[in-house]
Structure formats: structure tokens, C-alpha cells
Amino acid sequence: MLKRTVTAILLIALLAGVLAASYFVDRAFIDLFVLLLLTLAVREMYFCLQSAGYRVMRSPLAVFLIATYPATRLLEEFVGGYAGYLGIAAGLAVSALVALFVFTFADPERMQVKDLFVTLFVLVYPGFFISLAWMLTARYVAVYSILFAVFLPVGADTFAYWFGSMIGGKKLCPTISPKKTVAGFVGGIVGGMVVATVFFLVFEFAAALPAAPADGLVYVPFTDAHWKSALIYLAIGLVGALAGQLGDLAASRIKRALGVKDFGRIFPGHGGVMDRFDSIMAGITVLTVAFTAIYA
């Protein structure tokens, strides 16, 4: 318990330091932090799948990790708008083509179709999902976006734990995650909406910032109609909480299928990057889609 608590405190301090550096110095700090997390997450998935008997191709993963971030930032810089999405899509597409090339010319006895598909799977999960964080930091204030993406699933997980511990009752998915209950699931939804409400109150009313300039460097959410803004925030909280809990269950299902307890051991008492960020990946995805739909 002590090891787990100390690790959590250090992780919070690290994230706070990165966000502070991103806000006061340069956005590159949070971008490179995302790249580090992405690299560690891909590495964890690679070794877990390898230990389960799959032959995951390394070259497509390396191409994705090396090329996607520069492509995203270059397109954003020289094309503007939402061109960064094209960088992520290009990185994913080129990496998939590399995987197809390697599979086509590999020894059929050593490389099977299942190995191709697990490689493509790693490019998407966690590759694509984590790389979407670069779009959050590109189009909106990085600190606001990342805090929302982190606290939404964390709040949902916390409320799910409280509700599950206090109420108990019917199990949600006993074959996947025996400790999760229906009450905890409902609590998670409540938690997501509570977090969304807090962000709405803080950044809509308390901040009271002027309208965002045309360059998009300052993000002021939904200032034209507060009642509509509140509903949008609640919807984001609801969908984000659902997605976060789905991400958590999916990660548990994958670990059971691979026969591992944790994806990694980089965080003492917490497992690996994938163990800590499975639901946060879902939060990043929901916020990226929501913000893009609202401001596109």
C-alpha cells in the first residue's frame, strides 16, 4: 500500500511538472511526454504479445513511433487547422503498409496472418488512441485539455470504487473483472458527470476569459450559451465515463487473454503505463472527438 501511494504521489508530481513546463515554457514538454508514454505503452504491448506466442513486427511500430509526431506537428505548422489529424493518419497508414510489406516477404512458417493482425492492433491500441493527445495539445490549451482528459476517467474510477465499496451488489462482468459491480458502474457515470460539471463551473464562469483569438492558442469553451454549454459538458462526462470503464474492462479482458496480471512493471504497485492509462486513453479519445465536432 505504501509503495502504491508513493508511486501515485510521484506520478502526480511528474504530471504537474510537465504541465507547468508546457504552460510557462513551451508546449513541446507535454508533447514529448505523450511521446514517451506512447513509446512505453507500445513496448509493453509488444512484450506481452511476444510472451503469449505472437510474433509482433518491430519495424512498423518503430516507423509509427518515429514518424507520427513530426508529421503531425509539421502539417499543423504549415497547413494549419486540423491538418494534424492527417499526420496521425499518415503515420498509421505508412506503418500499416510496412507491416503488410514485412508480412508479404516473410517466411510463411515464421510469420502468420495472426501476427500481422496483432501488429496492426498494437498500432491502433495503444498507438492511435494515445497519439490523439497531440491533437488536444495542438488545438486547445494543453493544460486544460490534458487535465480534463486525465481527471474525467480518474474521477469516474474513484466514484466507481466508492459506489462499489459502499453498495456492492450484482457483479458487472465477473468473468473479466470480478471486483466490478453494477453499482460501481453507475457510480462511474456519476463521477464522470461530476468532473465535467466542475470543469464547466471553473472554466465557464470562474475563468470568464475573453473570446479566443483567431490563432486558437487560447481555448474558451462554449461561452455563447451557458445552458447549452452545461449540457455539452454533461454529455462529455457521460460518454467519457462510459468509454473509460469500457477501456478498463477491455484492458482486463486483454490481460486475461494473454495470461498476464499487469502489462508492465514500470510503476511500482501500479503496473505499467497501459495499466494506469487504459481508461485515460478513452478520455483522450472522447475529448478529441468532442472538441473537434464542436469547433470544426
FIDRENRO-528594 format. One record per residue (C-alpha): chain; residue in three letters; y, z negated, x. Coordinates in Angstrom, 2 decimals. Example, Ala and Ser with C-alpha at 12.3 -4.5 7.8 and 13.67 -1.06 7.14 Angstrom:
// FIDRENRO-528594
ATOM / chaine / residu / v / w / u
ATOM / A / ala / -4.50 / -7.80 / 12.30
ATOM / A / ser / -1.06 / -7.14 / 13.67
//
This chain:
// FIDRENRO-528594
ATOM / chaine / residu / v / w / u
ATOM / A / met / 0.00 / 0.00 / 0.00
ATOM / A / leu / 2.39 / -0.87 / 2.84
ATOM / A / lys / 1.62 / 2.39 / 4.63
ATOM / A / arg / 2.25 / 4.34 / 1.43
ATOM / A / thr / 5.56 / 2.55 / 0.80
ATOM / A / val / 6.83 / 3.04 / 4.36
ATOM / A / thr / 5.94 / 6.73 / 4.23
ATOM / A / ala / 7.76 / 7.14 / 0.92
ATOM / A / ile / 10.89 / 5.47 / 2.33
ATOM / A / leu / 10.82 / 7.71 / 5.40
ATOM / A / leu / 10.38 / 10.83 / 3.25
ATOM / A / ile / 13.34 / 9.85 / 1.08
ATOM / A / ala / 15.44 / 9.21 / 4.18
ATOM / A / leu / 14.44 / 12.57 / 5.65
ATOM / A / leu / 15.30 / 14.44 / 2.45
ATOM / A / ala / 18.61 / 12.60 / 2.18
ATOM / A / gly / 19.46 / 13.53 / 5.77
ATOM / A / val / 18.60 / 17.19 / 5.24
ATOM / A / leu / 20.63 / 17.36 / 2.03
ATOM / A / ala / 23.60 / 15.66 / 3.70
ATOM / A / ala / 23.47 / 18.09 / 6.62
ATOM / A / ser / 23.17 / 21.00 / 4.20
ATOM / A / tyr / 26.20 / 19.82 / 2.22
ATOM / A / phe / 28.51 / 18.82 / 5.06
ATOM / A / val / 27.42 / 21.22 / 7.83
ATOM / A / asp / 25.52 / 24.31 / 6.74
ATOM / A / arg / 23.10 / 25.40 / 4.03
ATOM / A / ala / 20.69 / 26.55 / 6.73
ATOM / A / phe / 19.44 / 22.97 / 7.10
ATOM / A / ile / 17.86 / 22.89 / 3.65
ATOM / A / asp / 16.64 / 26.48 / 4.02
ATOM / A / leu / 14.84 / 25.72 / 7.28
ATOM / A / phe / 13.44 / 22.51 / 5.79
ATOM / A / val / 11.97 / 24.58 / 2.95
ATOM / A / leu / 10.50 / 26.97 / 5.54
ATOM / A / leu / 8.91 / 24.02 / 7.36
ATOM / A / leu / 7.38 / 22.69 / 4.14
ATOM / A / leu / 6.17 / 26.19 / 3.25
ATOM / A / thr / 4.51 / 26.60 / 6.65
ATOM / A / leu / 2.78 / 23.22 / 6.43
ATOM / A / ala / 1.62 / 23.87 / 2.85
ATOM / A / val / 0.17 / 27.29 / 3.74
ATOM / A / arg / -1.55 / 25.74 / 6.75
ATOM / A / glu / -3.12 / 23.04 / 4.56
ATOM / A / met / -4.42 / 25.57 / 2.04
ATOM / A / tyr / -5.76 / 27.73 / 4.86
ATOM / A / phe / -7.82 / 24.94 / 6.42
ATOM / A / cys / -9.05 / 23.60 / 3.06
ATOM / A / leu / -10.31 / 27.04 / 2.07
ATOM / A / gln / -11.81 / 27.63 / 5.51
ATOM / A / ser / -13.68 / 24.33 / 5.30
ATOM / A / ala / -15.05 / 25.40 / 1.91
ATOM / A / gly / -16.58 / 28.54 / 3.42
ATOM / A / tyr / -13.89 / 31.15 / 2.72
ATOM / A / arg / -12.55 / 33.47 / 5.41
ATOM / A / val / -8.82 / 33.39 / 4.83
ATOM / A / met / -6.94 / 36.13 / 6.69
ATOM / A / arg / -4.31 / 34.73 / 9.04
ATOM / A / ser / -2.24 / 37.86 / 9.66
ATOM / A / pro / -0.98 / 38.28 / 6.05
ATOM / A / leu / 0.00 / 34.61 / 5.95
ATOM / A / ala / 1.84 / 34.95 / 9.27
ATOM / A / val / 3.71 / 38.02 / 8.03
ATOM / A / phe / 4.80 / 36.18 / 4.90
ATOM / A / leu / 5.99 / 33.11 / 6.81
ATOM / A / ile / 7.85 / 35.12 / 9.45
ATOM / A / ala / 9.42 / 37.87 / 7.32
ATOM / A / thr / 10.22 / 36.44 / 3.89
ATOM / A / tyr / 13.09 / 34.09 / 4.72
ATOM / A / pro / 15.04 / 36.57 / 6.91
ATOM / A / ala / 14.54 / 39.32 / 4.32
ATOM / A / thr / 15.76 / 37.04 / 1.54
ATOM / A / arg / 18.89 / 35.99 / 3.39
ATOM / A / leu / 19.75 / 39.46 / 4.72
ATOM / A / leu / 19.54 / 41.01 / 1.26
ATOM / A / glu / 21.60 / 38.20 / -0.19
ATOM / A / glu / 24.23 / 38.64 / 2.53
ATOM / A / phe / 24.57 / 42.43 / 2.48
ATOM / A / val / 23.67 / 43.30 / -1.11
ATOM / A / gly / 24.67 / 40.11 / -2.91
ATOM / A / gly / 23.85 / 38.94 / -6.41
ATOM / A / tyr / 20.19 / 38.25 / -6.97
ATOM / A / ala / 19.01 / 40.58 / -4.21
ATOM / A / gly / 17.36 / 37.61 / -2.52
ATOM / A / tyr / 14.56 / 37.94 / -5.06
ATOM / A / leu / 13.82 / 41.34 / -3.57
ATOM / A / gly / 13.36 / 39.67 / -0.20
ATOM / A / ile / 10.74 / 37.31 / -1.61
ATOM / A / ala / 9.08 / 40.17 / -3.48
ATOM / A / ala / 9.14 / 42.35 / -0.36
ATOM / A / gly / 7.63 / 39.59 / 1.77
ATOM / A / leu / 4.88 / 39.09 / -0.80
ATOM / A / ala / 4.21 / 42.82 / -1.19
ATOM / A / val / 4.09 / 43.58 / 2.53
ATOM / A / ser / 1.82 / 40.60 / 3.15
ATOM / A / ala / -0.50 / 41.77 / 0.38
ATOM / A / leu / -0.62 / 45.24 / 1.94
ATOM / A / val / -1.51 / 43.70 / 5.29
ATOM / A / ala / -4.30 / 41.78 / 3.56
ATOM / A / leu / -5.61 / 44.98 / 1.99
ATOM / A / phe / -5.46 / 46.75 / 5.36
ATOM / A / val / -7.37 / 43.96 / 7.12
ATOM / A / phe / -9.97 / 43.83 / 4.34
ATOM / A / thr / -10.46 / 47.60 / 4.32
ATOM / A / phe / -11.26 / 47.86 / 8.02
ATOM / A / ala / -13.03 / 44.53 / 8.48
ATOM / A / asp / -16.77 / 44.16 / 8.93
ATOM / A / pro / -18.23 / 44.11 / 5.36
ATOM / A / glu / -20.72 / 41.47 / 6.46
ATOM / A / arg / -17.94 / 39.10 / 7.55
ATOM / A / met / -15.15 / 39.85 / 5.08
ATOM / A / gln / -15.99 / 39.87 / 1.37
ATOM / A / val / -13.91 / 40.53 / -1.74
ATOM / A / lys / -13.61 / 36.80 / -2.45
ATOM / A / asp / -11.94 / 36.37 / 0.96
ATOM / A / leu / -9.34 / 38.98 / 0.06
ATOM / A / phe / -8.55 / 37.24 / -3.20
ATOM / A / val / -8.28 / 33.75 / -1.73
ATOM / A / thr / -5.85 / 35.15 / 0.84
ATOM / A / leu / -3.74 / 36.67 / -1.93
ATOM / A / phe / -4.00 / 33.36 / -3.77
ATOM / A / val / -2.50 / 31.44 / -0.83
ATOM / A / leu / 0.37 / 33.95 / -0.68
ATOM / A / val / 1.21 / 33.01 / -4.25
ATOM / A / tyr / 0.18 / 29.33 / -4.21
ATOM / A / pro / 1.95 / 27.82 / -2.39
ATOM / A / gly / 3.70 / 30.78 / -0.72
ATOM / A / phe / 5.62 / 32.38 / -3.57
ATOM / A / phe / 6.27 / 29.16 / -5.50
ATOM / A / ile / 7.85 / 27.28 / -2.59
ATOM / A / ser / 9.83 / 30.31 / -1.39
ATOM / A / leu / 11.65 / 30.34 / -4.75
ATOM / A / ala / 13.55 / 27.30 / -3.47
ATOM / A / trp / 15.59 / 29.70 / -1.33
ATOM / A / met / 16.98 / 31.25 / -4.49
ATOM / A / leu / 18.08 / 27.83 / -5.72
ATOM / A / thr / 19.96 / 27.15 / -2.49
ATOM / A / ala / 21.39 / 30.67 / -2.42
ATOM / A / arg / 22.93 / 30.87 / -5.86
ATOM / A / tyr / 23.91 / 27.27 / -6.57
ATOM / A / val / 24.98 / 24.18 / -4.67
ATOM / A / ala / 21.88 / 23.30 / -2.64
ATOM / A / val / 22.17 / 19.54 / -3.07
ATOM / A / tyr / 22.43 / 19.72 / -6.87
ATOM / A / ser / 19.62 / 22.25 / -7.24
ATOM / A / ile / 17.17 / 20.57 / -4.90
ATOM / A / leu / 17.85 / 17.10 / -6.30
ATOM / A / phe / 17.20 / 18.40 / -9.81
ATOM / A / ala / 14.03 / 20.20 / -8.69
ATOM / A / val / 12.76 / 17.03 / -6.98
ATOM / A / phe / 13.78 / 14.37 / -9.49
ATOM / A / leu / 12.57 / 16.28 / -12.55
ATOM / A / pro / 8.84 / 16.18 / -11.67
ATOM / A / val / 9.17 / 12.82 / -9.88
ATOM / A / gly / 10.75 / 11.31 / -13.00
ATOM / A / ala / 8.03 / 12.84 / -15.15
ATOM / A / asp / 5.31 / 11.44 / -12.86
ATOM / A / thr / 6.92 / 7.99 / -12.88
ATOM / A / phe / 7.19 / 7.83 / -16.67
ATOM / A / ala / 3.64 / 9.19 / -16.98
ATOM / A / tyr / 2.40 / 6.34 / -14.78
ATOM / A / trp / 4.35 / 3.73 / -16.78
ATOM / A / phe / 3.17 / 5.01 / -20.16
ATOM / A / gly / -0.40 / 5.42 / -18.96
ATOM / A / ser / -0.49 / 1.91 / -17.46
ATOM / A / met / 1.07 / 0.17 / -20.46
ATOM / A / ile / -0.60 / 2.10 / -23.29
ATOM / A / gly / -3.77 / 3.54 / -21.80
ATOM / A / gly / -5.97 / 5.17 / -24.43
ATOM / A / lys / -7.62 / 8.56 / -24.51
ATOM / A / lys / -8.13 / 10.42 / -21.26
ATOM / A / leu / -6.29 / 13.71 / -20.85
ATOM / A / cys / -8.68 / 15.64 / -18.59
ATOM / A / pro / -11.41 / 13.23 / -17.43
ATOM / A / thr / -13.35 / 15.88 / -15.51
ATOM / A / ile / -10.27 / 16.88 / -13.49
ATOM / A / ser / -8.21 / 13.71 / -13.16
ATOM / A / pro / -9.99 / 10.65 / -14.64
ATOM / A / lys / -6.94 / 8.37 / -14.47
ATOM / A / lys / -4.58 / 10.56 / -16.51
ATOM / A / thr / -4.19 / 9.71 / -20.19
ATOM / A / val / -2.65 / 11.40 / -23.22
ATOM / A / ala / -0.11 / 8.56 / -23.34
ATOM / A / gly / 0.79 / 9.29 / -19.74
ATOM / A / phe / 1.18 / 12.97 / -20.57
ATOM / A / val / 3.63 / 12.14 / -23.37
ATOM / A / gly / 5.41 / 9.73 / -21.05
ATOM / A / gly / 5.78 / 12.50 / -18.50
ATOM / A / ile / 7.53 / 14.69 / -21.06
ATOM / A / val / 9.85 / 11.81 / -21.96
ATOM / A / gly / 10.55 / 11.24 / -18.27
ATOM / A / gly / 11.44 / 14.87 / -17.67
ATOM / A / met / 13.89 / 14.86 / -20.57
ATOM / A / val / 15.42 / 11.56 / -19.40
ATOM / A / val / 16.02 / 13.01 / -15.92
ATOM / A / ala / 17.51 / 16.15 / -17.45
ATOM / A / thr / 19.82 / 14.02 / -19.61
ATOM / A / val / 21.01 / 12.06 / -16.57
ATOM / A / phe / 21.79 / 15.25 / -14.69
ATOM / A / phe / 23.61 / 16.60 / -17.73
ATOM / A / leu / 25.77 / 13.49 / -18.03
ATOM / A / val / 26.54 / 13.29 / -14.32
ATOM / A / phe / 27.28 / 16.94 / -13.67
ATOM / A / glu / 28.76 / 17.93 / -17.03
ATOM / A / phe / 31.00 / 15.01 / -17.88
ATOM / A / ala / 31.40 / 12.73 / -14.86
ATOM / A / ala / 31.94 / 15.53 / -12.34
ATOM / A / ala / 34.34 / 17.50 / -14.58
ATOM / A / leu / 34.67 / 20.19 / -11.94
ATOM / A / pro / 36.75 / 23.34 / -12.38
ATOM / A / ala / 35.12 / 26.64 / -13.17
ATOM / A / ala / 33.03 / 28.15 / -10.41
ATOM / A / pro / 34.75 / 30.76 / -8.23
ATOM / A / ala / 33.50 / 34.32 / -8.17
ATOM / A / asp / 31.70 / 33.86 / -4.84
ATOM / A / gly / 29.23 / 31.50 / -6.52
ATOM / A / leu / 29.44 / 28.79 / -3.86
ATOM / A / val / 30.18 / 26.08 / -6.42
ATOM / A / tyr / 27.87 / 25.61 / -9.36
ATOM / A / val / 29.29 / 24.10 / -12.54
ATOM / A / pro / 26.59 / 24.03 / -15.22
ATOM / A / phe / 27.30 / 25.02 / -18.81
ATOM / A / thr / 30.97 / 23.99 / -19.02
ATOM / A / asp / 31.89 / 26.15 / -22.01
ATOM / A / ala / 29.93 / 24.35 / -24.72
ATOM / A / his / 28.69 / 20.81 / -24.08
ATOM / A / trp / 26.43 / 20.61 / -27.11
ATOM / A / lys / 24.71 / 23.83 / -26.10
ATOM / A / ser / 24.51 / 22.57 / -22.53
ATOM / A / ala / 22.76 / 19.39 / -23.63
ATOM / A / leu / 20.10 / 21.38 / -25.48
ATOM / A / ile / 19.58 / 23.63 / -22.48
ATOM / A / tyr / 19.17 / 20.65 / -20.17
ATOM / A / leu / 16.68 / 19.04 / -22.56
ATOM / A / ala / 14.73 / 22.30 / -22.73
ATOM / A / ile / 14.65 / 22.46 / -18.94
ATOM / A / gly / 13.48 / 18.84 / -18.84
ATOM / A / leu / 10.73 / 19.53 / -21.38
ATOM / A / val / 9.44 / 22.70 / -19.73
ATOM / A / gly / 9.83 / 21.23 / -16.24
ATOM / A / ala / 7.83 / 18.14 / -17.16
ATOM / A / leu / 5.07 / 20.25 / -18.71
ATOM / A / ala / 4.99 / 22.56 / -15.69
ATOM / A / gly / 4.96 / 19.62 / -13.29
ATOM / A / gln / 2.00 / 17.97 / -14.98
ATOM / A / leu / 0.19 / 21.31 / -15.11
ATOM / A / gly / 0.87 / 21.74 / -11.39
ATOM / A / asp / -0.54 / 18.29 / -10.70
ATOM / A / leu / -3.68 / 18.98 / -12.74
ATOM / A / ala / -4.12 / 22.40 / -11.12
ATOM / A / ala / -3.92 / 20.86 / -7.66
ATOM / A / ser / -6.52 / 18.25 / -8.65
ATOM / A / arg / -8.78 / 20.99 / -10.01
ATOM / A / ile / -8.47 / 23.00 / -6.79
ATOM / A / lys / -9.25 / 19.97 / -4.64
ATOM / A / arg / -12.33 / 19.18 / -6.71
ATOM / A / ala / -13.49 / 22.78 / -6.41
ATOM / A / leu / -13.02 / 22.69 / -2.63
ATOM / A / gly / -14.59 / 19.25 / -2.28
ATOM / A / val / -11.60 / 17.57 / -0.64
ATOM / A / lys / -9.74 / 14.37 / -1.53
ATOM / A / asp / -6.39 / 15.49 / -0.13
ATOM / A / phe / -5.02 / 18.81 / 1.08
ATOM / A / gly / -3.79 / 17.23 / 4.31
ATOM / A / arg / -3.02 / 14.01 / 6.16
ATOM / A / ile / 0.49 / 14.54 / 7.49
ATOM / A / phe / 1.95 / 11.80 / 5.26
ATOM / A / pro / 0.02 / 8.51 / 5.78
ATOM / A / gly / -1.06 / 7.11 / 2.43
ATOM / A / his / 0.13 / 10.21 / 0.56
ATOM / A / gly / -1.99 / 13.06 / 1.89
ATOM / A / gly / -0.43 / 16.38 / 2.76
ATOM / A / val / 2.54 / 18.50 / 1.75
ATOM / A / met / 0.55 / 20.05 / -1.09
ATOM / A / asp / -0.41 / 16.60 / -2.37
ATOM / A / arg / 3.23 / 15.48 / -2.53
ATOM / A / phe / 4.82 / 18.73 / -3.67
ATOM / A / asp / 2.34 / 20.13 / -6.19
ATOM / A / ser / 4.49 / 19.16 / -9.18
ATOM / A / ile / 7.77 / 19.80 / -7.31
ATOM / A / met / 6.69 / 23.43 / -6.84
ATOM / A / ala / 6.56 / 23.67 / -10.61
ATOM / A / gly / 10.02 / 22.09 / -10.86
ATOM / A / ile / 11.42 / 24.64 / -8.42
ATOM / A / thr / 9.90 / 27.49 / -10.41
ATOM / A / val / 11.25 / 26.25 / -13.75
ATOM / A / leu / 14.77 / 25.69 / -12.42
ATOM / A / thr / 14.85 / 29.04 / -10.65
ATOM / A / val / 13.80 / 30.89 / -13.79
ATOM / A / ala / 16.16 / 28.85 / -15.99
ATOM / A / phe / 19.23 / 29.26 / -13.79
ATOM / A / thr / 18.54 / 32.97 / -13.29
ATOM / A / ala / 18.14 / 33.55 / -17.03
ATOM / A / ile / 21.39 / 31.70 / -17.75
ATOM / A / tyr / 23.55 / 33.27 / -15.04
ATOM / A / ala / 22.03 / 36.73 / -14.53
//
